[in-house]
Amino acid sequence: MNYKNYYEILGVPKNAPEKDIKSAYRRLARKWHPDANPENPQKAEETFKDIQEAYEVLGDPEKRKKYDVLGSNWQQAARSAEQQRQYRTQQGPFDFNFEGGAPGAGPSGFSDFFDMFFSGIGRRQTTHTAFSRRGQDLETTLELTLREMFDGGKKSVALQLEDVCPRCNGTGTDRGGLCSQCHGTGRVLQTKKFDVTIPKGIREGQRIRLAGQGGAGQHGGPNGDLFLIVKERDDPTYKRDGDDLFIDLPVSVYDLVLGAEVRVPTMAGQVTMTIPEGTQNNRTLRLAGKGMPKIKNGGAGDQYVRLVGQLPQNLSDKEKKLYKELASLRNGKR
């Protein structure tokens, strides 16, 4: 990112009055308007955009004041802003990709230098700089337990998001110098709390939208939205596939051989399930409607129960004798 000398772009001295800045802008805008330079449209467009950017700052007293204060400290302020951005990225997988604009341009369509220090300041709009823009949509993950995904309802979450600096109100300056809290960027990281409504049966990868809680709008534009991408925590009991749940249930070999009524945990509480006589080990039985709630069509998925036979341990002499007799009967020796 390079320093932009806006005074040099408009060809005015640093102490130029506002009327001279406006006059220089109008003259240069007419000269370099792309429609007036059909022989070299690319250069004209780039120059015209630089002129617009320079006037957007120098033609606004608040922005001009901040620009003059930055001076030789602009690199220090830029490093501080970059460190803040990196810290923010480390806290969670936020998506801050800019939409629109020329390659290398920030969300305003101007340079990265402009967007780092001036894009969120002031409300003045002119004929050539009226670019009211919606704020950026942001994304981060929201970890949920399977129980939270089953029950749905309200959940309070705390997230770190970028907001207007409360010390300088986004101007980047304080008492004639760079703001000590935001270091001239006009923005700081703040922890915000939200009450999120979780739909029953929501799946991993689905998104919850918090309208108007994303990036701040520019020049009167609305705020963007914040999207929470659901991530499911591992559950010690259940595995999920779509709306269906899977569980392993330890049972005795006697239950498999003779059949039995057994208690099975489900997300809605324990239920009784019948094991048919002569059931093979690792057979899976289905409990209809005992899976996850279905968001769209109502109802619920199924729960599948895999029967895992448990062999008896530490047999007594009498038990060993009986097992030998059973083996002999099974093999036709008696």
Buried (B, 14 or more C-beta within 10 A) or exposed (E): BEEBEBBEBBEBEEEBEEEBBBBBBBEBBEEBBBEEBEEEEEEBBBBBBBBBBBBBBBBBEBBBBBBBBBEEBBEEBBEBBEEBBEEBEEEBEBEBEBEEBEEEBBBBBBBBBBBBBBBBBBEBEBEBBEBEBBBBBBBBEBEBEBEBBBBBEEBEBEBBBBBBBEEBBBBBBBEEEBBEEBBBBBBBBEEBEBEBEBBBBBBEEEEBEBEEBBBBBBBEEBBBBBBBBBEBEEBEEBEBEEBBBBBEBEBBEEBBBEEBEBEBBBBEEEEEBEBEEEBEEEBEBEBEEBBBBBBEEEEBBBBBBEBEBEEEEEEEEEEEEEEEEEEEEEEEEE
